[in-house]
Amino acid sequence: MQTTVSKTGVAQNRLTGWMKDNAGLLALLLGLILFPFLVALADGQSVGDVLANNSGNAKFLQGLLIEVYILAIYAISYDLILGVTGLLSFGHAMFFAVGAYFTGIAFKNLGWGLGATLAGLVVLGVAQALLFGIVLPRVKGITFALVTLGIASMFFIVVQASELAAWTGADVGLQGVIVPAFLNTSNERFQLYLITLLFTFLVYLVYRRFVDSPTGRVCVAIRENENRALMLGYNTFYFKLAALMVASVTAVFAGFFHTIHQPIVSPNIAGLGWTVAALLMILIGGVGTLSGAMIGAAVFRLLQFYLDRWFGHASSFLLGLIYVGIVLFIPYGIVGTWRAKAIERQRGWQRLLRLFGLEKEP
């Protein structure tokens, strides 16, 4: 009896400690859950209008934020490969596109249910990671990047082939996908908003745990100096393959939500430009920071949307200027630069406190 009570007490203490350590993250999650209701109240709508998925600014912004969450999941999966493990891949868009196309084909052509589709996504995520992993013992660096680009380019050609138009929609894209009713973005927008939000936070927590695990530490060591990791006795192939598998499965699920939310699966998501978009997101947020990938995804999508809304055709030019400015003036990304300047901020606060007599000179 005492053992049971002590175990319960330890579990409660761990949970309390975890909540204290992640108070900011939990506050952000709560704020994002309440965000649609706050927008609705500001526009003169009621809480019931949000729950009933009535049209309005709240519903529109939920749709925009769902896109942000999907991009955040996609970006953090690329950050695990490039930022944490140091694998430069030019074929990451294929991971996302496989998930998007398979979801559409499973629902539309095969008539599969949600459970079978999710299981198929996991299998495909592992399979394509193994496909990329085949070349890991033989190539590295820019050579690995070119090999992954070649594999992804073949997939890009295949999905646009006219022979597969009945399955992939060819160059027009996959259309007319009927998703499960409770995930329908038109009728159940708030429910889909909550699911994507919670899944995004879950992915972040899993990735953070992965990076802090022994496997993740070896992945970081591979990024810093793979030869030294080999010298210490680690078979780096298995660790790189593990990172590829985790990233692939994650990107596949990002593609799943993309098909759920979008009315059409465009072949553009399988092209090199979509991989470059992931690279831009992690550069904006901070390479190898995990949270930076998600912040970068939010900045990327919101800038893209509002600049296009305000400036029309000139938005692409302005976006380019902003990206150049970020690289020049925030070279480590938003989160990376914030962490790099931590000591300077601390010294600044200390000088400010001394100025007002709240802290004594050392």
C-alpha positions in Angstrom: 0.0 0.0 0.0 2.8 2.4 0.9 4.6 1.5 -2.3 1.5 2.4 -4.3 1.0 5.7 -2.5 4.7 6.6 -3.0 4.6 5.8 -6.7 1.5 8.0 -7.1 3.2 10.8 -5.2 6.3 10.6 -7.4 4.1 10.6 -10.5 2.2 13.7 -9.3 5.4 15.4 -8.4 6.8 14.7 -11.9 3.6 16.0 -13.5 3.7 19.1 -11.4 7.4 19.7 -12.1 6.8 19.2 -15.8 3.9 21.7 -15.8 6.0 24.3 -14.1 8.9 23.8 -16.5 6.5 24.1 -19.5 4.2 26.8 -18.1 4.9 29.0 -21.1 4.2 26.3 -23.6 0.9 25.4 -21.8 -0.1 29.1 -21.7 0.5 29.3 -25.4 -1.6 26.2 -26.0 -4.4 27.6 -23.9 -4.2 30.9 -25.7 -4.5 29.3 -29.1 -7.4 27.2 -28.0 -9.2 30.3 -26.8 -8.1 32.4 -29.8 -11.2 31.7 -32.1 -13.6 32.6 -29.3 -11.8 35.9 -28.6 -11.9 36.8 -32.3 -15.6 35.9 -32.5 -16.4 38.0 -29.4 -14.5 40.9 -30.9 -16.5 40.6 -34.1 -19.8 40.6 -32.2 -20.3 36.8 -32.6 -21.0 34.4 -29.8 -19.1 31.4 -28.5 -21.8 29.2 -30.0 -21.1 30.6 -33.4 -17.5 29.2 -33.2 -18.8 25.8 -31.9 -21.4 25.7 -34.7 -18.8 26.6 -37.3 -20.7 29.6 -38.5 -19.1 31.9 -41.1 -17.1 34.8 -39.9 -13.6 36.1 -39.2 -13.1 33.5 -36.5 -13.7 30.6 -38.9 -11.4 32.2 -41.5 -8.6 32.7 -39.1 -8.9 29.1 -37.9 -8.4 28.0 -41.5 -5.3 30.1 -41.8 -3.9 28.8 -38.5 -4.6 25.2 -39.6 -2.3 25.9 -42.5 0.3 27.3 -40.1 0.1 24.1 -38.0 0.5 21.9 -41.0 3.6 23.8 -42.1 5.0 23.7 -38.6 4.8 19.9 -38.5 6.4 19.8 -41.9 9.1 22.3 -41.0 10.1 20.6 -37.7 10.4 17.3 -39.5 13.0 18.9 -41.9 14.7 20.5 -39.0 15.3 17.1 -37.4 17.1 15.9 -40.5 19.1 19.0 -41.4 19.3 21.0 -38.2 19.7 18.2 -35.7 21.4 15.4 -37.6 23.1 17.5 -40.3 21.7 15.6 -43.3 21.2 17.9 -46.3 18.2 16.5 -48.2 16.7 18.1 -51.3 13.9 15.5 -51.4 12.0 16.2 -48.2 9.0 17.4 -50.2 8.5 13.8 -51.3 7.8 12.8 -47.7 5.0 15.4 -47.4 3.6 14.7 -50.9 3.5 10.9 -50.3 1.3 11.5 -47.3 -0.9 14.0 -49.1 -1.4 11.9 -52.2 -1.8 8.6 -50.3 -4.5 10.1 -48.1 -6.5 11.3 -51.1 -6.1 8.0 -53.0 -7.1 6.0 -49.9 -10.2 8.0 -49.3 -11.3 8.6 -52.9 -10.1 5.6 -54.9 -9.6 2.8 -52.4 -12.6 3.6 -50.1 -10.5 3.1 -47.0 -11.5 4.3 -43.5 -9.5 6.6 -41.3 -7.9 3.8 -39.3 -6.6 1.9 -42.3 -5.4 5.2 -43.9 -3.4 6.2 -40.8 -1.8 2.7 -40.6 -0.9 3.0 -44.3 0.6 6.4 -43.7 2.9 5.0 -41.0 4.0 2.1 -43.3 4.7 4.5 -46.1 6.6 6.8 -43.9 8.9 4.0 -42.7 9.3 2.7 -46.3 10.4 6.0 -47.9 12.8 6.6 -45.0 14.3 3.2 -45.8 14.5 4.2 -49.5 16.5 7.3 -48.6 18.5 5.3 -46.1 19.8 2.8 -48.6 22.3 5.4 -49.9 23.4 6.6 -46.4 26.4 4.2 -46.1 27.7 5.2 -49.5 27.2 9.0 -49.8 27.1 12.0 -47.6 27.0 15.8 -47.8 26.1 17.3 -51.2 26.1 13.9 -52.8 23.4 12.7 -50.5 21.4 15.9 -51.3 21.7 15.2 -55.0 20.6 11.6 -54.6 17.5 12.6 -52.6 16.7 15.2 -55.2 16.9 12.6 -57.9 14.5 10.2 -56.0 12.1 13.1 -55.2 12.2 14.3 -58.8 11.2 10.9 -60.1 8.2 10.9 -57.7 7.3 14.4 -59.0 7.3 13.1 -62.6 5.2 10.1 -61.6 2.4 12.0 -59.9 2.1 14.2 -63.0 2.0 11.2 -65.5 -1.2 11.1 -67.6 -1.3 7.3 -67.2 -2.0 7.8 -63.4 -4.5 10.7 -63.9 -7.3 8.6 -62.4 -5.3 8.2 -59.2 -3.2 11.4 -58.9 -5.0 13.8 -61.1 -1.8 14.3 -63.1 -0.8 17.9 -63.6 -4.2 19.2 -62.6 -3.9 17.7 -59.1 -6.0 15.3 -57.0 -9.5 16.6 -56.5 -12.8 15.5 -55.1 -11.5 13.8 -52.0 -14.3 13.1 -49.5 -12.8 13.1 -45.9 -14.4 11.7 -42.7 -17.3 14.0 -41.6 -15.7 14.9 -38.3 -12.6 16.2 -40.1 -14.5 18.2 -42.8 -12.9 21.6 -42.8 -16.1 23.3 -44.1 -18.5 21.9 -41.5 -16.2 21.0 -38.6 -13.6 23.7 -38.8 -13.2 24.2 -35.0 -12.8 20.5 -34.4 -10.1 20.2 -37.1 -8.5 23.3 -35.7 -8.2 21.6 -32.2 -7.0 18.3 -33.7 -4.2 20.0 -35.7 -3.2 22.3 -32.9 -2.9 19.4 -30.4 -1.1 17.2 -32.9 1.4 20.0 -33.5 2.1 20.4 -29.8 2.4 16.6 -29.4 4.9 16.5 -32.3 7.0 19.2 -30.7 7.1 17.4 -27.4 8.0 14.1 -29.0 10.8 15.8 -31.0 12.1 17.6 -28.0 12.2 14.3 -26.1 13.9 12.6 -29.1 16.7 15.3 -29.2 17.2 15.0 -25.5 17.5 11.2 -25.6 20.7 9.3 -26.1 19.8 8.7 -29.8 19.2 12.4 -30.3 22.5 13.3 -28.7 24.3 11.0 -31.1 22.5 12.6 -34.0 23.8 16.0 -32.8 27.2 14.5 -32.5 26.9 13.3 -36.1 26.0 16.8 -37.2 29.1 18.2 -35.4 31.6 15.6 -36.3 30.5 12.3 -37.8 34.1 10.9 -37.9 34.5 11.4 -34.2 31.2 9.7 -33.5 32.4 6.8 -35.6 35.7 6.8 -33.7 33.8 6.6 -30.4 32.2 3.4 -31.6 28.8 4.5 -32.8 27.4 3.1 -36.0 26.1 6.4 -37.3 24.1 4.8 -40.1 21.4 3.5 -37.7 21.1 6.9 -35.9 20.7 8.8 -39.2 18.2 6.2 -40.3 16.3 6.6 -37.1 16.1 10.4 -37.6 15.0 9.9 -41.2 12.2 7.5 -40.1 10.9 9.9 -37.4 11.0 12.9 -39.8 9.4 10.9 -42.6 6.5 9.7 -40.6 5.9 13.2 -39.2 6.0 14.8 -42.7 3.6 12.1 -44.0 1.1 13.1 -41.3 1.6 16.8 -42.3 0.6 15.7 -45.8 -2.4 13.9 -44.4 -3.7 17.1 -42.7 -2.9 19.0 -45.9 -5.3 16.8 -47.9 -7.9 17.0 -45.2 -7.9 20.8 -45.2 -7.2 21.6 -48.8 -9.8 21.1 -51.6 -7.0 19.9 -54.0 -3.7 18.2 -53.8 -1.4 20.1 -56.2 1.7 18.4 -57.7 3.6 21.5 -56.7 4.0 20.0 -53.2 6.2 17.3 -54.6 8.6 19.7 -56.3 11.9 21.1 -55.2 10.2 24.4 -54.3 8.4 22.8 -51.4 11.6 21.5 -49.9 13.1 25.0 -50.3 10.0 26.3 -48.5 10.9 24.0 -45.5 14.4 25.3 -45.6 13.2 28.9 -45.5 11.0 28.2 -42.5 13.9 26.7 -40.4 16.2 29.5 -41.5 13.7 32.1 -40.4 13.2 30.4 -37.0 16.6 29.0 -36.4 18.3 25.8 -37.7 18.4 23.0 -35.1 16.2 24.7 -32.6 12.9 22.8 -33.1 10.7 25.6 -31.8 12.3 27.9 -34.3 11.0 25.7 -37.1 7.5 26.2 -35.9 7.9 29.9 -35.4 9.5 30.1 -38.9 6.5 28.3 -40.3 4.1 30.8 -38.7 6.1 33.8 -40.0 6.4 32.2 -43.4 2.7 31.6 -43.9 1.4 34.8 -42.3 3.9 37.0 -44.2 2.9 35.2 -47.4 -0.8 35.7 -46.8 -0.9 39.3 -45.5 1.7 40.6 -48.0 -0.3 39.0 -50.8 -3.5 40.5 -49.4 -2.1 44.0 -49.0 0.3 44.3 -52.0 -0.9 41.9 -54.6 1.7 41.0 -57.2 4.4 43.0 -55.4 4.3 40.6 -52.5 6.8 38.1 -53.9 9.4 40.9 -54.3 8.7 42.1 -50.7 8.9 38.6 -49.4 12.3 38.2 -51.0 13.5 41.4 -49.4 12.3 40.3 -46.0 14.1 36.9 -46.4 17.3 38.6 -47.4 17.0 41.0 -44.4 16.4 38.0 -42.0 19.6 36.3 -43.3 21.6 39.4 -43.0 20.5 40.8 -39.7 19.2 37.6 -37.9 21.8 35.1 -39.2 20.8 32.4 -36.6 17.1 32.8 -37.1 14.6 34.2 -34.6 15.0 31.6 -31.9 18.7 31.0 -32.6 19.6 34.7 -32.4 17.5 35.0 -29.2 19.4 32.2 -27.6 22.8 33.5 -28.8 22.0 36.9 -27.3 21.0 35.5 -23.9 24.2 36.6 -22.1 24.0 40.1 -23.6 20.4 40.4 -22.4 21.3 39.2 -18.9 24.1 41.8 -18.7 21.7 44.5 -20.0 19.1 43.7 -17.3 21.8 43.8 -14.6 23.0 47.2 -15.8 19.4 48.4 -15.8 18.8 47.1 -12.2 22.0 48.8 -11.0 20.9 52.0 -12.6 17.8 52.0 -10.5 19.6 50.8 -7.4 17.9 47.5 -7.3 21.1 45.5 -7.6 24.5 46.2 -6.1 27.8 46.4 -8.1 29.7 43.0 -8.1 
